[in-house]
Amino acid sequence: MSINQGKPLILVFLDLSSAFETVNHIVLFSKLKDMFGLSGKVLEWFRSYLGQRSQRACVDYILSDIQFLLSGVPQSLFLGLLVFTMYTSTLGFIAQRYMD
């Protein structure tokens, strides 16, 4: 409709194929506290849930050292989707600010 009315148009494509791995834990915990009002045991549970995640690589049967992850949420669980949705909840507000 904007093109038909001669208005400028901006199109943004978001590639979410690796989005779950980009969730920064520090930013997430801040949003859970400030935007969603989580605190105490509930916020500590989220810290524990995400803080104990690690990964390692194996090449030619040689294992790397374990690296604890500072970002990312599990994709296979309902909770991972919920946390990702909470993390990205401000995108709509940001986009709306530039649309007005």
C-alpha positions as a printed NumPy array, in Angstrom:
array([[  0.   ,   0.   ,   0.   ],
       [  2.87 ,   2.372,   0.751],
       [  4.308,   1.943,  -2.748],
       [  0.888,   2.596,  -4.317],
       [  0.603,   5.784,  -2.254],
       [  4.088,   6.95 ,  -3.258],
       [  5.421,   6.6  ,   0.294],
       [  8.9  ,   5.309,   1.047],
       [  9.122,   1.673,   2.025],
       [ 11.74 ,  -0.193,   4.033],
       [ 11.848,  -3.974,   3.944],
       [ 13.762,  -5.877,   6.606],
       [ 14.557,  -9.576,   6.415],
       [ 15.499, -11.408,   9.596],
       [ 17.388, -14.677,   9.345],
       [ 16.383, -16.561,  12.485],
       [ 18.072, -19.833,  11.528],
       [ 20.683, -19.44 ,  14.286],
       [ 18.722, -17.067,  16.475],
       [ 18.503, -19.3  ,  19.524],
       [ 22.306, -19.333,  19.786],
       [ 22.486, -15.529,  19.871],
       [ 20.506, -14.997,  23.074],
       [ 22.92 , -13.169,  25.392],
       [ 22.397, -14.442,  28.945],
       [ 23.227, -11.13 ,  30.643],
       [ 20.748,  -9.217,  28.471],
       [ 18.152, -11.966,  28.943],
       [ 18.431, -11.902,  32.746],
       [ 18.132,  -8.117,  32.711],
       [ 14.942,  -8.319,  30.616],
       [ 13.474, -11.073,  32.786],
       [ 14.004,  -8.865,  35.83 ],
       [ 13.18 ,  -5.395,  34.472],
       [ 10.49 ,  -6.119,  31.871],
       [  8.819,  -9.218,  33.266],
       [  9.34 ,  -8.625,  36.988],
       [ 11.024, -11.944,  37.725],
       [ 13.166, -12.053,  40.851],
       [ 14.311, -14.265,  43.684],
       [ 14.127, -18.022,  43.221],
       [ 12.505, -17.774,  39.778],
       [ 15.293, -15.623,  38.344],
       [ 17.908, -17.816,  40.025],
       [ 16.276, -20.876,  38.45 ],
       [ 16.704, -19.31 ,  34.992],
       [ 20.338, -18.498,  35.819],
       [ 20.925, -22.086,  36.895],
       [ 19.084, -23.504,  33.871],
       [ 21.158, -21.532,  31.373],
       [ 24.381, -21.149,  33.354],
       [ 25.284, -24.831,  33.382],
       [ 25.25 , -25.288,  29.604],
       [ 28.525, -26.272,  27.965],
       [ 29.906, -27.629,  24.732],
       [ 33.019, -29.306,  23.395],
       [ 34.279, -30.456,  20.021],
       [ 35.636, -33.789,  18.921],
       [ 38.016, -34.081,  15.951],
       [ 39.683, -37.379,  15.126],
       [ 38.636, -38.756,  18.532],
       [ 40.348, -35.884,  20.35 ],
       [ 38.075, -33.882,  22.648],
       [ 38.506, -30.172,  23.221],
       [ 38.222, -28.595,  26.64 ],
       [ 34.699, -27.928,  27.895],
       [ 33.529, -24.373,  27.231],
       [ 30.659, -22.909,  29.218],
       [ 28.2  , -20.992,  27.073],
       [ 27.474, -17.308,  27.686],
       [ 24.71 , -17.204,  25.097],
       [ 22.057, -19.424,  23.604],
       [ 18.975, -21.275,  24.805],
       [ 17.954, -24.889,  24.165],
       [ 15.787, -25.188,  21.051],
       [ 14.096, -28.503,  21.712],
       [ 12.089, -27.517,  24.765],
       [  9.021, -25.342,  25.174],
       [ 10.972, -23.311,  27.706],
       [ 13.615, -22.442,  25.106],
       [ 10.961, -21.008,  22.796],
       [  9.372, -19.086,  25.674],
       [ 12.717, -17.607,  26.745],
       [ 13.579, -16.667,  23.148],
       [ 10.19 , -14.959,  22.747],
       [ 10.716, -13.004,  25.969],
       [ 14.216, -12.041,  24.815],
       [ 12.984, -10.696,  21.472],
       [  9.823,  -9.063,  22.85 ],
       [ 11.256,  -5.547,  22.511],
       [ 11.784,  -5.839,  18.737],
       [  8.2  ,  -4.776,  18.103],
       [  8.614,  -1.644,  20.209],
       [ 11.831,  -0.73 ,  18.419],
       [ 10.28 ,  -1.211,  14.99 ],
       [  7.179,   0.779,  15.961],
       [  9.334,   3.692,  17.127],
       [ 10.808,   3.997,  13.63 ],
       [  7.481,   3.5  ,  11.875],
       [  5.786,   6.486,  13.534]])
